């Protein structure tokens, strides 16, 4: 029974660190018509050049797995932009005092934050129809991210983020 409890706890903790995604798309578009892509000509994700390279490498690999080929005359442009933000890690130490007498009691308590704020990246993936110049599909992924991580960990993080984004393509109607 203890093993079961620890397994559930481990699964819950692992789920909290997984990237979360939201998808949107144009319902009138036939996504089967797209098989070629190119990175948006004015690609500026907001990341460092090194992280841009890692992100693009992960993106190209993920798109290849989806059956896309990189082309000089693409059907879609792929653009990604990012936003970093801090989020409270919710770790607290509780402090309280109270007293009472007779049938009356009074208490006051509060939480003192411990640890640092967690850093998250919000990446927005846009697929743009080149011919019509319109957005046809979008994924927004939020994921924990460490700017202090070594290059290999950063690459692994981008691989997970891109995989989560591309889970929703093509959309299931």
N, C-alpha and C positions, 0 to 999 in steps of 0.2 A: 504494500500500500504506500510506503514511503517513496518507493521508486516512482510510482504513478504521480504522486504529488510533486516531486522534483521535476519530472518530465513536463508536467503542465506548466510549472513555473518557468522552466527553461524555454519552453515554446512561447510563452507570453513575453519574456524578455527579448527573445530573438525577433518577435513580431514588431516590437516597439522600435527596433533599429533598422527595420526594412524600409526601403523607399515606398512612399505612398503616391498614387497617381490618380489623376482625373482626366477624362478624355472628352473631346467634343469634335464634331465633324458636320459637314454639309450633307444632309440626308439625300439630296438630289444627285450626288456624285456617284458614278460607277467606278469604284476603286480598282477594279480589275484592269482598267485601261492604263494604269501606271506601272511601268517596270524599270524606268530609268530615272536617275536623280543626279543632282549636283549640289554641292554645298553652296549656299546663298553667296553671291559674289561679294557682298559687303558684310561678310560674317564677322560679327563682333559680339562675342558671348558675354564679355565683362570679366572674364577670367584672365589669368596670366597667360603669356604665350605658351608656356610649357603645359599648363592645364588645358588650354585650347587644343593643343596637339593631341593630348591624351583623350579628350572628349571626342575630337574628330575621328581619331583612330577607332575608338569604341563604337562610334556612330556608323562608320563605314563597315565595320565588322558585323554589326547588328543588322544593317540594311542588306548586306550580302546574304545573311542567313534568311532574311525575308524574301529573297529572290530578286532584289534590285541590283542593277548594274550602274556604275558610275559612267556618266556620258557627257560629251561636249554639247549634245542637243537633248537635254533632259526633259522628262515629262513634269517633274516637280523639282522645286528648290527646297532644300532643307535648311532651316535656320534655327538656331538655339540662342536664347539669351537667359542670363542667370541673375539671381538676386540672393545675396547672403543675408541671413538674419539670425538673431540670437533668440533663444527660447529658454524659459525657466526650466531647470531640470526637476523641479518639484521636490527636491530633497530638503527636508526640514527637521529640526529638532524642536520638539514641543516643550513649552515652558508654561507652567500654570501655578496659580496660588488660589487659595480659597479658605473660607472659614465659615463657621456657623455656630449657632447656639439655639437650643430649644428646637422649634420646628422650622427654623429659617436657615438657609445656607446661601452663600454667595461665592462665586468663583470667577476668575479671569484667567484666560489662557491665550497663547499665541504661538506662532511658529517662527523660528529663527532660521533663515535660509543658510544652507551649507553648500560648499562646492561652487563651481563656476556655472555660468550660463552655457547651454549647449549651442553649438553653431550648426545651422542648417543651410542647405542650398535649395533654392527653388529654381528649377530649370523648366523653361517653356520651349517645347519642340513644336515648330510650325512646319507644315507641309503646304507649299504654295504651288498652285497650278501655274506653270510657266506661261502657257499660251494665254490664259485668261487673266493672269496676275491677281488671283484671289486665293485666300486661305481656304483649304479644303479639309484639313485635319489638324488637331492640336492635342498635345499631351502636356500636362503640367505635373511635374514630379517634385516632391519634397523629400529630402533625405538628409540624415545627419552627415556632417562632413568635417574633417579635421584638416585645416590648412597647415598643421604641423606634421602631418603624416609623411612618411617617406614616399618616393615616387611610385613604388610598386603598389602600396596601399591606395594611393590616389587613383592609379589606373584601375585597380579592382573596384573601387568605389564608382568610377564612371561606367565601368562595364555593367554593374548592377543597376545603376540609374537608367542607362540606355535600354537595357533589357526590360526594365519595368515600363518605360515609355512605349516601347515597341510591342508590348503585350497587347495593347489596344488597337493595333493596326494589322490588317484592315478591320474597320469597325464591324461588329456583328449587328446586323439590322433586325 
